[in-house]
Structure formats: C-alpha cells, structure tokens
C-alpha cells in the first residue's frame, strides 16, 4: 500500500513539473518569434507557367497564417522566406510494353532561403524542395496543369513548413 502511495505521489510530482507543448500542425515555434515574412518567389525555371509564382507564394503565406500564431509582415520577419522556382518539367513517368507513355510526371523544384532570427542554427540557405504529380499521357499538360499545380504546391508548402517550423 505504501509503495502504491509513493508511486502515485512521484507520478503527480513528475506530471506537474513537466510541460509539453503540443501543436496540431506539428509546428515548434520559439516563444520569442512573433512575425513571419514571405518574399515573392519568382519563376526562374526554363519552362514557365504564369500563375505558379503567385500560387506558391500565397500558399506559403496562407500555411503560416493558418498553422502558427505568427503575424505576417512585409519583410524582415522572425521567420523570413525567400526563394525561387528553379524547375518546372514534364517527363514520362511510366511506359507500356510497346514503348508508349502511360503516365507523365509534372515536377516543380523550388530553392528556399529561410532565416530564423530567433534561432539562427535552424536557418537554411538555398535548400531545394521538389514535388511532383503524375497524369495520364492521353491528356495534354494544359488540360490538367491547374489541378496538378494545386497538388504540387500543397506538397511543397507542407515540406517547407515542416523544414522551417518543426524540429523533427
């Protein structure tokens, strides 16, 4: 009986002495960080689609606005993002036994510079992120491009968010 009482008391002391910060987004933002900024990501890829830069930039702003307590500022945030789109390619993803393309793959590559003013060790410079989506080879890229870009940008933004705001 005394062993049980001691165990319960020790468990209560340990439980009240420890705090854990949980976040549904997986973000681990330093308490001193208050702001974030996202510079426009120009499209410097050889193949360019007109809306990709604004779609990516807006999606990154939206992700940090929705998933963190940080406030957006035009520039110089505690979490600051800059970058460029460096790749936009469509290639064959799979081929039939008769050497006909069955699936094509749209790949977008982004180079990101992230500055964490609060914890400079967490910053990264010119880190590359890539994401892709496959589509049926019987369709033209222009027919499916809008849907593919949405999927690809979502994955890129999630990857950038995890790299910048999570200590995993």
Residue frames as qw, qx, qy, qz and C-alpha x, y, z in Angstrom:
[[0.000, 0.885, 0.465, 0.000, 0.00, 0.00, 0.00],
 [0.292, -0.814, 0.105, 0.491, 2.78, 2.44, 0.89],
 [0.434, -0.124, 0.599, 0.661, 4.62, 1.61, -2.34],
 [0.225, 0.633, 0.647, 0.361, 1.49, 2.49, -4.33],
 [0.146, -0.939, -0.251, 0.186, 1.10, 5.78, -2.46],
 [0.399, -0.599, 0.334, 0.608, 4.73, 6.72, -3.04],
 [0.395, 0.176, 0.680, 0.591, 4.39, 5.83, -6.74],
 [0.107, 0.813, 0.544, 0.181, 1.26, 7.98, -7.07],
 [0.257, -0.896, -0.035, 0.361, 2.94, 10.92, -5.31],
 [0.432, -0.368, 0.502, 0.653, 6.04, 10.63, -7.50],
 [0.322, 0.430, 0.693, 0.481, 3.91, 10.42, -10.63],
 [0.014, -0.919, -0.394, 0.026, 1.96, 13.53, -9.56],
 [0.339, -0.767, 0.179, 0.514, 5.18, 15.48, -8.90],
 [0.415, -0.103, 0.634, 0.644, 6.66, 14.46, -12.23],
 [0.237, 0.618, 0.675, 0.325, 3.44, 15.22, -14.11],
 [0.068, -0.956, -0.259, 0.120, 3.08, 18.70, -12.62],
 [0.400, -0.685, 0.297, 0.532, 6.75, 19.51, -13.09],
 [0.378, -0.024, 0.680, 0.628, 6.82, 18.70, -16.81],
 [0.459, 0.650, 0.204, -0.570, 5.20, 20.69, -19.55],
 [0.459, 0.088, 0.721, 0.511, 4.83, 19.60, -23.12],
 [0.305, 0.506, -0.056, -0.805, 3.83, 21.92, -25.94],
 [0.492, 0.286, 0.802, 0.179, 1.50, 20.21, -28.39],
 [0.264, 0.476, -0.189, -0.817, 0.54, 21.59, -31.75],
 [0.765, 0.374, 0.484, -0.202, -1.93, 20.14, -34.20],
 [0.564, 0.796, -0.171, -0.137, 0.14, 21.48, -37.11],
 [0.921, 0.011, -0.037, 0.387, 3.37, 19.89, -35.93],
 [0.283, 0.792, -0.149, 0.520, 4.93, 23.33, -35.60],
 [0.690, -0.481, -0.261, 0.473, 7.56, 24.04, -32.97],
 [0.233, 0.791, 0.050, 0.563, 7.85, 27.82, -32.98],
 [0.430, -0.038, -0.484, 0.761, 10.12, 29.52, -30.42],
 [0.154, -0.763, -0.572, 0.258, 8.02, 31.59, -27.97],
 [0.209, -0.593, 0.049, 0.776, 10.02, 34.74, -28.83],
 [0.157, 0.111, 0.651, 0.734, 9.10, 34.52, -32.54],
 [0.261, 0.522, 0.455, -0.673, 6.27, 36.91, -33.34],
 [0.487, 0.683, -0.066, -0.541, 6.34, 37.52, -37.10],
 [0.666, 0.044, 0.636, 0.387, 6.97, 35.90, -40.48],
 [0.329, 0.708, -0.175, -0.600, 7.59, 37.26, -43.96],
 [0.722, 0.196, 0.614, 0.253, 7.45, 35.65, -47.38],
 [0.056, 0.552, -0.365, -0.747, 9.09, 37.34, -50.35],
 [0.772, 0.483, -0.012, -0.413, 7.65, 36.74, -53.83],
 [0.656, -0.211, 0.674, 0.266, 9.06, 33.51, -55.37],
 [0.427, 0.620, -0.324, -0.573, 9.91, 34.33, -58.99],
 [0.924, 0.184, 0.335, -0.016, 9.72, 31.58, -61.60],
 [0.034, 0.766, -0.554, -0.324, 13.24, 31.16, -63.00],
 [0.713, 0.021, 0.695, 0.086, 12.63, 27.72, -64.49],
 [0.139, -0.143, 0.670, 0.715, 13.25, 27.07, -68.18],
 [0.192, -0.444, -0.739, -0.469, 9.56, 26.24, -68.65],
 [0.053, 0.052, 0.419, -0.905, 7.24, 28.81, -67.03],
 [0.142, -0.608, -0.745, -0.234, 3.57, 28.79, -66.17],
 [0.020, 0.595, 0.029, 0.803, 2.17, 32.26, -65.40],
 [0.575, -0.651, -0.081, -0.488, 0.36, 31.59, -62.11],
 [0.836, -0.115, -0.467, 0.264, 2.86, 29.33, -60.34],
 [0.336, 0.260, -0.392, 0.816, 4.85, 32.08, -58.58],
 [0.368, -0.363, 0.142, -0.844, 1.84, 33.75, -57.03],
 [0.849, -0.256, -0.345, -0.306, 0.18, 30.41, -56.20],
 [0.749, -0.013, -0.502, 0.433, 3.27, 29.20, -54.33],
 [0.152, 0.273, -0.336, 0.888, 3.91, 32.49, -52.53],
 [0.537, -0.356, -0.033, -0.764, 0.26, 32.85, -51.47],
 [0.871, -0.209, -0.426, -0.127, 0.07, 29.22, -50.31],
 [0.588, 0.064, -0.522, 0.615, 3.16, 29.62, -48.11],
 [0.133, -0.293, 0.232, -0.918, 1.71, 32.79, -46.54],
 [0.721, -0.293, -0.225, -0.586, -1.61, 31.02, -46.00],
 [0.808, -0.096, -0.561, 0.154, 0.04, 27.99, -44.37],
 [0.389, 0.059, -0.504, 0.769, 1.93, 30.08, -41.82],
 [0.321, -0.282, 0.059, -0.902, -1.09, 32.31, -41.16],
 [0.797, -0.247, -0.290, -0.469, -3.38, 29.32, -40.51],
 [0.886, -0.093, -0.435, 0.134, -0.94, 27.00, -38.76],
 [0.529, -0.034, -0.413, 0.740, 1.01, 29.31, -36.45],
 [0.210, -0.840, -0.399, 0.302, 0.43, 32.26, -34.15],
 [0.424, -0.224, 0.208, 0.853, 2.94, 34.35, -36.13],
 [0.304, 0.828, 0.263, -0.391, 1.81, 37.61, -37.70],
 [0.684, 0.416, 0.327, 0.502, 2.71, 38.37, -41.30],
 [0.118, -0.820, 0.078, 0.554, 4.91, 41.40, -42.01],
 [0.626, 0.755, -0.093, -0.169, 6.02, 42.63, -45.46],
 [0.705, 0.470, -0.439, 0.299, 9.71, 41.83, -44.83],
 [0.154, 0.505, -0.614, 0.587, 12.21, 41.04, -42.11],
 [0.798, -0.429, -0.106, -0.409, 10.06, 38.66, -40.08],
 [0.524, -0.551, 0.631, -0.151, 11.43, 36.49, -37.28],
 [0.668, 0.111, 0.708, 0.201, 10.81, 33.68, -39.77],
 [0.310, 0.714, -0.197, -0.597, 11.73, 35.02, -43.22],
 [0.740, 0.190, 0.616, 0.193, 11.38, 33.15, -46.50],
 [0.303, 0.707, -0.336, -0.543, 12.89, 33.97, -49.88],
 [0.599, -0.068, 0.769, 0.212, 13.37, 31.78, -52.87],
 [0.392, 0.469, -0.406, -0.679, 12.73, 30.98, -56.48],
 [0.903, 0.222, 0.326, -0.172, 11.19, 28.34, -58.65],
 [0.111, -0.636, 0.657, 0.390, 14.12, 26.67, -60.41],
 [0.040, -0.079, 0.939, 0.333, 12.46, 23.72, -62.11],
 [0.650, 0.326, 0.321, -0.606, 9.20, 23.01, -63.91],
 [0.142, 0.341, -0.829, -0.421, 9.37, 19.88, -66.04],
 [0.862, 0.126, 0.203, -0.448, 7.07, 17.33, -67.58],
 [0.089, 0.451, -0.870, -0.179, 8.61, 13.92, -68.23],
 [0.763, -0.045, -0.551, -0.335, 7.48, 10.37, -68.94],
 [0.488, -0.495, 0.556, -0.457, 6.78, 8.51, -65.70],
 [0.630, -0.067, 0.771, -0.063, 5.86, 5.07, -66.99],
 [0.349, 0.410, -0.599, -0.593, 5.98, 3.26, -70.32],
 [0.907, 0.085, 0.188, -0.367, 3.90, 0.38, -71.69],
 [0.748, -0.157, 0.587, 0.267, 5.40, -2.82, -73.07],
 [0.613, 0.605, 0.388, 0.328, 5.00, -1.26, -76.56],
 [0.463, -0.070, -0.010, 0.884, 7.15, 1.73, -75.57],
 [0.102, -0.678, -0.353, -0.636, 4.18, 4.11, -75.30],
 [0.023, 0.200, -0.498, 0.843, 3.99, 6.55, -72.42],
 [0.351, -0.530, -0.769, -0.072, 1.24, 5.63, -69.96],
 [0.367, -0.854, -0.295, 0.220, 1.86, 8.32, -67.35],
 [0.399, 0.607, -0.129, 0.675, 3.61, 11.66, -67.42],
 [0.559, -0.558, -0.398, 0.467, 5.01, 13.47, -64.40],
 [0.105, 0.857, 0.009, 0.505, 4.99, 17.20, -63.70],
 [0.699, -0.340, -0.325, 0.539, 7.76, 18.15, -61.28],
 [0.008, 0.925, -0.012, 0.379, 8.30, 21.54, -59.63],
 [0.728, -0.146, -0.315, 0.591, 11.54, 22.38, -57.85],
 [0.147, -0.945, -0.068, -0.286, 11.96, 25.34, -55.52],
 [0.583, 0.139, -0.420, 0.681, 15.09, 26.77, -53.89],
 [0.410, -0.841, -0.276, -0.222, 14.36, 28.33, -50.48],
 [0.345, 0.300, -0.470, 0.755, 16.33, 30.58, -48.16],
 [0.559, -0.694, -0.416, -0.182, 14.90, 30.53, -44.64],
 [0.232, 0.403, -0.466, 0.753, 16.12, 32.86, -41.91],
 [0.605, -0.632, -0.485, 0.003, 15.16, 32.16, -38.31],
 [0.080, 0.745, -0.254, 0.612, 16.15, 35.32, -36.43],
 [0.688, -0.605, 0.198, -0.350, 15.44, 33.73, -33.04],
 [0.797, -0.312, 0.502, 0.125, 17.47, 30.54, -33.60],
 [0.326, 0.736, -0.440, -0.398, 19.99, 31.06, -36.40],
 [0.241, -0.282, 0.922, 0.115, 21.05, 27.39, -36.30],
 [0.532, 0.399, 0.719, -0.201, 17.57, 26.50, -37.60],
 [0.393, 0.740, -0.136, -0.529, 18.03, 28.70, -40.69],
 [0.722, 0.058, 0.587, 0.362, 18.86, 27.19, -44.07],
 [0.144, 0.696, -0.270, -0.650, 20.22, 28.68, -47.26],
 [0.449, 0.441, -0.585, -0.512, 19.39, 27.52, -50.79],
 [0.409, -0.016, 0.896, -0.172, 17.69, 24.31, -49.70],
 [0.349, 0.107, -0.618, -0.696, 15.94, 22.59, -52.60],
 [0.518, 0.178, 0.702, -0.456, 12.43, 21.15, -52.39],
 [0.272, 0.123, -0.698, -0.650, 10.79, 19.13, -55.17],
 [0.531, 0.218, 0.691, -0.439, 7.33, 17.67, -55.57],
 [0.155, 0.122, -0.729, -0.656, 5.53, 16.01, -58.45],
 [0.655, 0.251, 0.497, -0.510, 2.19, 14.71, -59.63],
 [0.235, -0.025, 0.861, 0.451, 1.52, 12.15, -62.36],
 [0.556, 0.443, 0.172, -0.682, -1.09, 12.46, -65.07],
 [0.779, 0.299, 0.549, 0.037, -2.44, 10.28, -67.86],
 [0.325, -0.278, 0.509, 0.747, -0.42, 10.54, -71.06],
 [0.230, 0.534, 0.715, 0.388, -3.61, 10.76, -73.13],
 [0.077, -0.938, -0.321, 0.108, -4.15, 14.25, -71.69],
 [0.427, 0.640, -0.101, 0.631, -2.29, 17.41, -72.56],
 [0.417, -0.149, -0.482, 0.756, -0.44, 19.13, -69.74],
 [0.129, -0.169, -0.027, -0.977, -2.55, 22.24, -70.32],
 [0.595, -0.373, -0.527, -0.478, -5.70, 20.19, -69.58],
 [0.770, -0.453, -0.435, 0.113, -4.54, 19.06, -66.13],
 [0.441, 0.367, -0.313, 0.757, -1.99, 21.70, -65.18],
 [0.331, -0.586, 0.103, -0.732, -4.24, 23.64, -62.78],
 [0.886, -0.395, -0.087, -0.227, -5.13, 20.58, -60.73],
 [0.863, 0.086, -0.269, 0.420, -1.54, 19.30, -60.75],
 [0.230, 0.525, -0.272, 0.773, -0.12, 22.66, -59.63],
 [0.582, -0.591, 0.070, -0.555, -2.53, 22.71, -56.68],
 [0.963, -0.242, -0.117, 0.038, -1.38, 19.24, -55.57],
 [0.731, 0.269, -0.224, 0.586, 2.30, 20.00, -56.09],
 [0.004, 0.619, -0.209, 0.757, 2.19, 23.39, -54.33],
 [0.751, -0.554, -0.002, -0.360, 0.39, 21.82, -51.36],
 [0.945, -0.126, -0.132, 0.271, 3.17, 19.25, -51.00],
 [0.506, 0.441, -0.191, 0.716, 5.94, 21.85, -51.44],
 [0.267, -0.673, 0.125, -0.678, 4.39, 24.17, -48.86],
 [0.873, -0.460, -0.033, -0.158, 3.98, 21.32, -46.37],
 [0.870, 0.075, -0.158, 0.461, 7.60, 20.28, -46.87],
 [0.263, 0.547, -0.177, 0.775, 8.88, 23.86, -46.46],
 [0.539, -0.653, 0.035, -0.532, 6.68, 24.35, -43.37],
 [0.941, -0.318, -0.094, 0.066, 7.97, 21.14, -41.78],
 [0.729, 0.249, -0.176, 0.613, 11.59, 22.06, -42.53],
 [0.107, 0.545, -0.149, 0.818, 11.23, 25.55, -41.05],
 [0.474, -0.501, 0.144, -0.710, 8.77, 25.12, -38.19],
 [0.942, -0.282, -0.051, -0.175, 9.34, 21.60, -36.89],
 [0.103, -0.699, 0.700, -0.103, 12.26, 20.18, -35.01],
 [0.959, -0.001, 0.202, -0.201, 11.82, 16.61, -36.22]]
